[in-house]
Amino acid sequence: MHSLLLAVSVLAAASTLTTVLADDWYVPVCVTAAALLVTIAHRSGVSWEELGLGPVSVQRGLDWGLVLAGAVLAVYLLAWHMPFTHEAFKDKRAAGLSAAKQLFRVLVRVPFGTVLLEEVGFRGVLWALIIRLRGPVWATAVSSTLFGFWHVPPSRGLTKANAAAEGVFGAGTAGVIRSVAAAVVGTGIAGVLLCELRRRSGSLIAPMVVHCALNSFGYASAWAAARRQ
């Protein structure tokens, strides 16, 4: 239990730091926090296999992840070409980025910042620690609930950045509250699905690859949509 509380504290500290520090610190903070979480897990006796990062697990996870990443890409390409989904790709956060900054976001910030910390933290260390205490159902429920609340800070500006989100949730404070609540529920459900992928594949690499595909292809689609306008 002590290790679990310590891991949650590291995640809370990382969330705070990535919110208050300059954007240049985002990836270093995420990498450092992920390393601390793995250290906590190992000091608690959690093996690489239990984290889903053993030699056999890595290959199996790549097999699962690459197939599912291809499916994610196909969905994005289909949605990008559908007239009624154009509005969903209009995101001010992507529109103003140069090609270099967009490449950095897709190839560095997402995989080595967002995905590394969130997957190591929620589907790796927390899941492995909780499963030892209460089993896979509790591990999935607790880690996914925390994963949902993890997205409160980044979702507060959603309605200002995305026209489709503002259209659905409305503007002003009420719109922000509704969009944050939807983000918590939506990412909590996503957490459950990623945990199930982690369980079925026996690997942390599978949810890592899928998570990376969802975020990176999403940012790339929004950036391309802005250039198309």
N, C-alpha and C positions, 0 to 999 in steps of 0.2 A: 504493500500500500504506500510505503514511503517513496518508493521509486516512481509510482504512478503519479503521486502528488508533485514530485519534483519535475517529471516530464510535462505535466500540465502547466507548471510554473514557467518552464522554459518556453513553451508555446505562447503563453500569455505575454511574457517579456518580449518575445520576437514580434508579436502582433503590435505591441505598443511602440517598439523601436522603429518598425517599418512604417508606422503612421507618422511619427514625429520627426524622424531623421530625413535628410535630403535623399532624393531618389537614388543617387549614386551608391548609397549604403544598402539598398534593398538586397541585392544578391549576396554581398558579404555577410549580412546579418542572417539571411536564410541558410547559407552554407554552414556558418558557425553554429547556428541553432540545431541544424540537422546532425552535425557532428557530436554536439553535446547530448542529443537525444539517443544516438546510437551508443555513446559511452555509458549513459545511464542504464540502457538496456543490457549491455554486456556485463556491467558491474552487478546487475541483478541476476546474472546467469542465463540470460536469453541468448540463444545461439543464432548464427547467421541463417540457419534453416527456419527457425521460428520467426525470424524477421522477414522471411520470404526472399532472402538474398543469398542462399547457398548456391553452389555451382550448378546443381541440377535444377533448382528453382529458377535461376536466371534464364536458362535456355527455354524452359517450359513457358515462362512468362513472356519471353520475346515471341514465341510462336503464337500465343494467344493475343498478345498486344498488337502485333503488326497486322493481323487479320482484322481485328476490331478497329484499328486506326484507319485502315482502308475503307471500312464501312462508314466511319465518321466523315472522312473526306468526301465520299460519294454523296452523303446527305447534305453536306455544306454546298457542294457544287450544284446539286439539284435545287436547293433552296435559293442559292445565289442567282439562278436563272429564272426563278419564278417571280412574276410581277407582284403578286400579293405578299411576298416576303421581303421586298426591297427595303421597306421601312425599318425592319428589324436590324439591318446591317448599318444603318446610319448612326454612327457613334462619334461624337465630337472628340473623344479621347484618341481615336485613331486617325481622324481626318487631318489633324495638324502635324502629324509625324512625318519626318523626312524618310526616304527609303532606307537610309543607314540606321536611323533610330528604330524603324519598324523591324528591320532584320535583327537588330540587337534584342528587341522585345521577343520576337518569335524564336530565335535560336539560342538566346542566353538567359534573358530574364525569366521567361516561362519555364524552361526545363531545369535550369540550375538555381532558380529562385523559388517561384511558386510551387511547382510540381515536386521538386526535391524535398522541400520542407514539409509540405502538406501530406505527401504520401509517406515519407519516413515517419512523420509525427503521428498521423491519424490511422493509416492502414498498416504501418509498420510497428512502431514502438508501443503506442497506446493499445493497439489491437492485441499485440503479443502479451503485454503485461496483464490486460484485463482477462484475456482468454485463460490465463493461468489461474486467475481468481474465481471467475464465474462462468467460463465457457464462451463459445462463439456468439450466441444470441446476445448476451450482455455486451460482449466486446463490440459487436456491430452497433447495437443501440446506443451505447455511451459514446463511442468514438464518432458516430454519425451525428449525434445531437451536438456534440462539441464542435464538429466540423460546420454545422449549420450556423451556430452562433459566431464562429470564427469569421464569417462573412458579413457581419454587421458593419464594421468600419468601411470596407470597400464598396458596400452597396448603398451607402447614404447619398452618393452623388449620381446614382443611376438615372433618375428621372431628368436631371439636368443634362446628362451626357447623351442619352439615347431617346430619340423622338418617339419610338414605338413604346418604350417603357412609360414615358410621360402620358402618351395616349391611353395606355391601359390603367395606370395607377393615379393619374391626375398630377397637377402641379402643387406647389406649396408644401407646407409641413405635413398635411394629411397624405399627400402623394408619396412623400419620403417615407412616412411610417408604413404605408401599405407596401411600398416596394421593398423596404427592409424586411418586413415580415414575410413577404413572398420569397425573398432571397434566402432567408433562414430555412424556410420549409423546403424550398427547391434544392438547395445545396445539402440539406439534411438527407433528402431522398437520394440525391446523387451519391452521398456518402454511403448509404446502404447498398446501392448498386455496386459501387467500387469495392466495398468490403466483401460482397458476395463474389465479385470477380477475383478478389484476393484469395478467398477461401477455395473457390472451385479450381483456380489455376495453381494454387499452392505457391504463388509467387507474388512478390511486391512489384515486380517489373511490369506485369500485365496492367494493373491500374495506373502505374506511372505512365506507360506509353499511351493509354487511352486518355488520361487526364491531359497529357501534353498535346495530344491531337485535338482535343476539344478546345483548349485555350488557344493554341497557336493557330490552328485553322480558323478559329473564330476571329482573332485579331487580324489575320491576313485577309479574311473576307471583308471585314469592316473597312480596312484600309483600301482594298481594291474597289469597294463600293463607293468610297469617297472620291477616288480618282475617276471613277466612271461618271460621277455627277459633273 
